[in-house]
Amino acid sequence: MKRHSLYLLSLSISISICLVSSSFFNAQQHRLVDTCISPTTLVAHKNSDTETSTMKPLWFQHEITVTAPKRGCHLITADIQKAAGESIRQCQIGLCNIFVQHTSASLTINENADPDVRTDMETALNKIVPAQWNRDGTFRHTMEGDDDMPGHVKSSLMGVSLTIPIRQGRLALGTWQGIYLNEHRDQGGWGGGHARNIIITIQGQGK
């Protein structure tokens, strides 16, 4: 009888622990569900208070053509702002993707004040990928000129797209940051000139 009583007591304690654990888990799960934020909700922290406001999703896309005056690095922040500024201003928070549709041009972000920086960038790129590689047997793709295959390499090194955060209706660039179009060819590819197509895609949320 004593063993039987001890067994029943032990079983009763085990059941009680399971019930308490289950209740605690359900409460925690309910708490987690309550704190989930939907994709269309922005939580902003201001003065230690949490303000929640419903935002609507926004998508925009623009296409521009920029003609580089010559080979080198060129500041195009103003061109991007002119083409997509109205769309950017509608976003309280978001991302702006900028994509150049070419294999011998690239995009980057760097110093926007001193033009010597852009000259030095071009000098550095030419030393990293010298045109002589087109003539000394280093490259095999040489039919389109001394600037062609080096241009392809520079394009891959620098990249053909940028993603910039949008904050309160503005591109969140630093004070000294500017958007560069880097033209890597003297001739501008087939057809001549240096016209480069750029796609600007904006994803964000606005009031």
Rosetta blueprint (number, residue, H / E / L):
1 M L
2 K H
3 R H
4 H H
5 S H
6 L H
7 Y H
8 L H
9 L H
10 S H
11 L H
12 S H
13 I H
14 S H
15 I H
16 S H
17 I H
18 C H
19 L H
20 V H
21 S H
22 S H
23 S H
24 F H
25 F H
26 N H
27 A H
28 Q H
29 Q H
30 H H
31 R H
32 L H
33 V H
34 D H
35 T H
36 C L
37 I L
38 S L
39 P L
40 T L
41 T E
42 L E
43 V E
44 A E
45 H E
46 K E
47 N L
48 S L
49 D E
50 T E
51 E E
52 T E
53 S E
54 T E
55 M L
56 K E
57 P E
58 L E
59 W E
60 F E
61 Q E
62 H E
63 E E
64 I E
65 T E
66 V E
67 T E
68 A L
69 P L
70 K L
71 R L
72 G E
73 C E
74 H E
75 L E
76 I L
77 T H
78 A H
79 D H
80 I H
81 Q H
82 K H
83 A H
84 A H
85 G H
86 E H
87 S H
88 I H
89 R H
90 Q L
91 C L
92 Q L
93 I E
94 G E
95 L E
96 C E
97 N E
98 I E
99 F E
100 V E
101 Q L
102 H L
103 T L
104 S L
105 A E
106 S E
107 L E
108 T E
109 I E
110 N E
111 E E
112 N L
113 A L
114 D L
115 P L
116 D H
117 V H
118 R H
119 T H
120 D H
121 M H
122 E H
123 T H
124 A H
125 L H
126 N H
127 K H
128 I H
129 V L
130 P L
131 A H
132 Q H
133 W H
134 N H
135 R L
136 D L
137 G L
138 T L
139 F L
140 R L
141 H L
142 T L
143 M L
144 E L
145 G L
146 D L
147 D L
148 D H
149 M H
150 P H
151 G H
152 H H
153 V H
154 K H
155 S H
156 S H
157 L H
158 M H
159 G L
160 V L
161 S E
162 L E
163 T E
164 I E
165 P E
166 I E
167 R E
168 Q L
169 G L
170 R E
171 L E
172 A L
173 L L
174 G L
175 T L
176 W L
177 Q E
178 G E
179 I E
180 Y E
181 L E
182 N E
183 E E
184 H L
185 R L
186 D L
187 Q L
188 G L
189 G L
190 W L
191 G L
192 G L
193 G L
194 H L
195 A E
196 R E
197 N E
198 I E
199 I E
200 I E
201 T E
202 I E
203 Q E
204 G E
205 Q E
206 G E
207 K L
